[in-house]
Structures are given as C-alpha cells and as structure tokens.
C-alpha cells in the first residue's frame, strides 16, 4: 500500500493498515458510542476551523488503544493478545519474504 514511500517505515504502515479496522476503528467507535469522548473536553477548536485532540484526549485514546492491544481473544484454541497476533503476522511476512514460502495467509478474526 505504501510502496511509493521510500522510508523504512512503509512496511510498518502496511501492517498497521491490516489491523486498523480490527483495533483502532473499534476503539474509536466504542468510545463514541459509550460517550467516553467529549467534543468540548477532549478537542481544541482552532481559528482556521481545524479540530485537534488536546492532551487529555490523546491520553484517553492512547490508554484505550493500549488496553485493546492487551485484550486477549481466542485464536484457534489459544487465548492471545492483539500484540501477540501482530507479532505473529510480522513473523509470517518475514517467512514469506525471506524464506520464500509459497503462500501468505493474513490474519482474519472469525466472529
């Protein structure tokens, strides 16, 4: 996805893209639906119309994302955190690129 980016971080961005809907989107929508984030309390409204998270809003979202990353889910017969799942995904990509495995099967959470 980020092939035109010549920086080393482009693979990091690609991996992040895989997990955004599963982790980040769920956290953000949960916070909105549970009224955990408030427009007046957690955002700064700039003169040019831009709206930015303030320090308190950033800390709140980072805390929620950290909690989500430590959440355990069942994968197969194992209970693992999202941190572990991402680690597994990176190792699968390394095996695919470096060791020439024939097929790459991305992680899919089954519901």
Secondary structure by P-SEA (a helix, b strand, c coil): ccccccccaaaaaaaaaacccccaaaaaaaaaaacccccccccccccccbbbbcaaaaaaaaaaaaaaaabbbbcccccccaaaaaaaaaaaaaaaacccccccccccccc
